[in-house]
Amino acid sequence: MLTRRALGTIAGSAILPRVSLAQADNRPTVTVAVQTIATTNTLNLLREQSNVGERTSSLVNERLIDLDWFDGIKQVPGLATAWRRIDDTTVEFTLREGVKFHNGDRLSVEDVAFAFSATQMFGDSKPEAGVTLPMSAQYLIGVGSKALPPEIPPVARRSFPALRGVEIVDSRTVRFVNATPDVTLEGRISATGSEITSRRGFDEAASWLDYARKPIGTGPYRVREFRPDDILILDAHDEYWGGRPPIKTLRIKAVPEVSSRINGLLSGDYQFACDIPPDQIASVERNAGFEVVGGPILNNRITDFDKTNAVLADPRVRLAFAHAIDRAAIIEALWAGRTVVPPGNQFDYYGPMLIADWRVPEFDPAKSRALLKQAGYKGDAIPYRLLNNYYTNQVATSQILVEMWKQVGLNVEIEMKENWTQIRDRSKPRGVRDWSSGAAFGDPTGGFVTTFGPNGSAQAAGEWRNAEFDQLCIQIQTSVDRDLRKRIYRRLLEIAEREDPAYTVLHQNGSFTAKRKDIRWRSAPSFVMDFRASNWGAGIRA
Amino acid sequence: MLRFLALRLARAAFTIVLVVTFAFVVLRMSGDPALIIMSPEAPVEAIEAFRHAWGLDQPIWVQYLSYFSAIFHGELGQSFRDGRPAIELVAERIPATLILTIPALLLKVGVGIPAGIHAALHRNSTTDRLVMAGAVAGFTIPSFVLGLLLVLLFSVQLGWLPSGGQESWRSMILPVITLGFGGAGVLARFTRSAMLEVLGQPYIRTASAKGVPWRMVVRGHALPNAAIPTVTIIGFMVGSLIAGAVVVESVFSWPGVGRLLVVAVSNRDLAVVQCILLLVATTMVTSNLIVDLLYGVLDPRLRAGAGAH
């Protein structure tokens, strides 16, 4: 796994700090306007389970396995230079030499073991038993205490359901040992929540929350100041192993209004404006000096079905919904053609697990009508609980969908709701709702299975369950036979998208960032913003 | 006078209790903070743990009694998101808001009242029409529209002022103008109509007929009598000093109490919302109380009336 590029980077990092001392520091200060810095006001991704959290955390914290966002989202060496399979349950990692934390400490195997310890992740939960929780909650959310907040172990266990622990082999080598066979362990270690921060940094912090707000990571930028809901100020970590960061000070500024973000960009107050709705792209690009970059990200927008609804209990009605949607028209009308319809709820970066010939149900109103006729649908009203643009273009999409469904005879009634509690409220009949589905790592178990499987949110909400699907989910999570896993995955898609639809995919979500044209910078297919030297100005490789 | 004061204090306290109770009930019935703060994707066990940790699994009346008992012990609760005392979070943001709202109030008073007086004294003149056109524009243009227009002109086109944030004193200029313009318009309009009404009173004619210089008539007789409606409006403006800039703070990304309120409401950070509402209600009620007392100072008849009851 030690590539020539990685070797070059190591060599470069060894000499860069000395060179930089001799140079005048004329690196720029860059301000990035975002809608939200972090929903929980922390940079700990076990708490901050949001897309925006990944954006900020990735500037400060790193993982053993990194992802190359610009080359097929491949797994590449991060804080580990190499890794190998010992057996079906164990992966061994060799740590990168010369990596320094923001406090000057060198990355050690103890730091890695600590990051995946009971203290930092799992509490007293057991790998084989799945989720267990501490019953006492006197420590609340990590204030005034170093104790692990109660919500962290279940979140960590979802990422690592059967991780037994990290064994230290020698001063540069660690082994991740799973309680059950798991071919996706490397993927899990490359995903959010697997960040390595300094053990000494944690020891010296006043509380869990203080450390979650000002972690000591190894990333290209270190936290100078975090004013919740206002601004996150980062300074270049000049001893960064990947080369001297190109920006001296990076300011992540919360600007909730989209028009204010755009005006700030155009007036020169900000160099980047994130979270630009597609309908604003043209207005930004009318200014010759600016452009909007970005496109589809690792997240699919879906319409979710509640099969406990009397009408939706018949899978033919749910399939009729899926066939009535002209997805291409939605993309053209609302996304300026800048996103795509994925091949079902999967992503290209599933690699060998991608079912390449799989497709979403085709737009076929006649088929929808026929299915409804077979199901004996009499035009009963089906509720559609809706949030006000939680997702980009959500309300406009829903209005188009309702009209498309109406064309085939489906009587869908929008009910505006204010929050997720109201969306999930079981006291009144539920029908369809909006949702999204991502993938934490390049395998169906990284998203699809955890969302709709036995421990997933859909089943927890009581919307959908399928006995065969549940059984197959357990098999795909523990099987090491790659061909069998792929066959299982195909069957899972058949069940969830055709035979007993749990949802139907609309399109891939998109993320758009407006920026000055003269700044050379690439947008990742994710909320992650890469401000390393390799993605800035002349540092960008062709 | 004491009875007058006691009655108003009791009414003020009752109003505050009503506001706090209403906010408590509405906030708890409109969404589960656990789902909002932890995201709907969080495992059920984590959400349950969160609810238990914050007592949200208790019946609402138990939560309500605990909350009120805590208030009487000086505890306004802890933020769900920060774990810090809500009052501490709010207190941190108050200076940032007052930095905007106090100059804006001075702008409203400093521009609105003189403009209203001038318009009234020169009724139907070109100046009067200009002042009234400005006043109508001031209170009809929504602050978010005005704010964006000012940003487009002074930040995007001219590049003179920052478009938002709290970087330097220059960052204050556009939000203060945005806040002040509408209020100045309201004050100008009320002052003008109050002045016109007073200027038509017999005692003004009498004073003029007795040869009192016009300037003295205006200063000594017209202005004090026209002050009551203006003082009432200023009272409302003072009352909204703490949370009167919610929209403007959002447009200009200004980290004040208004922004905190928006974020706290959307996250159902109940203690913070309740703390802000308690402060706003207290400020508004206190301000109204002071206005009530000022009425007595400005108009001795009201004092006498209060005593007669």
Chai-1 contact restraints between the chains, C-beta under 6 A:
chainA,res_idxA,chainB,res_idxB,connection_type,confidence,min_distance_angstrom,max_distance_angstrom,comment,restraint_id
A,N41,B,R81,contact,1.0,0.0,6.0,A-B,restraint_1
A,Q49,B,S39,contact,1.0,0.0,6.0,A-B,restraint_2
A,V131,B,E45,contact,1.0,0.0,6.0,A-B,restraint_3
A,L133,B,E45,contact,1.0,0.0,6.0,A-B,restraint_4
A,L133,B,A49,contact,1.0,0.0,6.0,A-B,restraint_5
A,A137,B,H52,contact,1.0,0.0,6.0,A-B,restraint_6
A,A137,B,A53,contact,1.0,0.0,6.0,A-B,restraint_7
A,L140,B,A53,contact,1.0,0.0,6.0,A-B,restraint_8
A,L140,B,G83,contact,1.0,0.0,6.0,A-B,restraint_9
A,I141,B,G83,contact,1.0,0.0,6.0,A-B,restraint_10
A,V143,B,G83,contact,1.0,0.0,6.0,A-B,restraint_11
A,P150,B,A49,contact,1.0,0.0,6.0,A-B,restraint_12
A,P150,B,A53,contact,1.0,0.0,6.0,A-B,restraint_13
A,E151,B,M38,contact,1.0,0.0,6.0,A-B,restraint_14
A,E151,B,A46,contact,1.0,0.0,6.0,A-B,restraint_15
A,E151,B,A49,contact,1.0,0.0,6.0,A-B,restraint_16
A,E151,B,F50,contact,1.0,0.0,6.0,A-B,restraint_17
A,P154,B,P43,contact,1.0,0.0,6.0,A-B,restraint_18
A,P154,B,E45,contact,1.0,0.0,6.0,A-B,restraint_19
A,P154,B,A46,contact,1.0,0.0,6.0,A-B,restraint_20
A,V155,B,A46,contact,1.0,0.0,6.0,A-B,restraint_21
A,R158,B,P43,contact,1.0,0.0,6.0,A-B,restraint_22
A,L209,B,G83,contact,1.0,0.0,6.0,A-B,restraint_23
A,D229,B,V263,contact,1.0,0.0,6.0,A-B,restraint_24
A,D230,B,P255,contact,1.0,0.0,6.0,A-B,restraint_25
A,V255,B,S253,contact,1.0,0.0,6.0,A-B,restraint_26
A,P256,B,S250,contact,1.0,0.0,6.0,A-B,restraint_27
A,E257,B,S250,contact,1.0,0.0,6.0,A-B,restraint_28
A,E257,B,V251,contact,1.0,0.0,6.0,A-B,restraint_29
A,S259,B,L148,contact,1.0,0.0,6.0,A-B,restraint_30
A,S260,B,G164,contact,1.0,0.0,6.0,A-B,restraint_31
A,S260,B,V251,contact,1.0,0.0,6.0,A-B,restraint_32
A,S260,B,S253,contact,1.0,0.0,6.0,A-B,restraint_33
A,N263,B,V151,contact,1.0,0.0,6.0,A-B,restraint_34
A,N263,B,V156,contact,1.0,0.0,6.0,A-B,restraint_35
A,N263,B,S163,contact,1.0,0.0,6.0,A-B,restraint_36
A,G264,B,S163,contact,1.0,0.0,6.0,A-B,restraint_37
A,G264,B,G164,contact,1.0,0.0,6.0,A-B,restraint_38
A,L266,B,V156,contact,1.0,0.0,6.0,A-B,restraint_39
A,S267,B,S155,contact,1.0,0.0,6.0,A-B,restraint_40
A,S267,B,V156,contact,1.0,0.0,6.0,A-B,restraint_41
A,S267,B,S163,contact,1.0,0.0,6.0,A-B,restraint_42
A,D269,B,P162,contact,1.0,0.0,6.0,A-B,restraint_43
A,D269,B,S163,contact,1.0,0.0,6.0,A-B,restraint_44
A,N419,B,G31,contact,1.0,0.0,6.0,A-B,restraint_45
A,N419,B,I36,contact,1.0,0.0,6.0,A-B,restraint_46
A,W420,B,L35,contact,1.0,0.0,6.0,A-B,restraint_47
A,W420,B,P40,contact,1.0,0.0,6.0,A-B,restraint_48
A,T421,B,G31,contact,1.0,0.0,6.0,A-B,restraint_49
A,T421,B,D32,contact,1.0,0.0,6.0,A-B,restraint_50
A,T421,B,L35,contact,1.0,0.0,6.0,A-B,restraint_51
A,S457,B,E41,contact,1.0,0.0,6.0,A-B,restraint_52
A,A460,B,V44,contact,1.0,0.0,6.0,A-B,restraint_53
